[in-house]
Amino acid sequence: MLGVVSMDTLPDSDVPEIAFAGRSNVGKSSLINALTGRKQLARASTEPGRTRELNFFDMQGRLRIVDLPGYGFAKAPKEVAARWTRLTQNYLRGRVNLKRVFLLIDSRHGIKPSDEEIMKVLDSAAVVYQIVLTKTDKLKPNEAQKRLEETSQKIARRPAAFPVISATSSAKRDGLDELRGEISTLAL
């Protein structure tokens, strides 16, 4: 639909939105592509920091998906990274039609301090967020279950955390139907 680099160019807030957030290279674009069944809807890259704007995707007028820039390591000048971080934070704090943020966590690494910082921002802004563990195909089954349990414990006392954790693999298509079901409850 469009890429936004400033708050004054946001689309109207007349359609529910969901946003995908996470560290650089956690798999946001890959998950969006897998969920929508479109290989090139969101540009996926192996280069951290490739997404540098808020990318809006229209889902038949019933819902908008927003691909947020990754946080953490990025191959970009510090002032550029600071600009897109401010834009993301302003969007998260002030978007009235934002129904949920799906906070992607690489299942191989779990919740990192940078993820906890974003959770604090979302908690203080009262923006509901749901943890989505990505790349679960890279874990052994017992490791995946352990990561789910660890993650559940870490978010148990967070006021804006949605209690359901999704475990996904874009490559193997695991967990996508369940996540689509969660998303469909947020559409018009």
Disulfide bonds with the S-S distance in Angstrom:
none
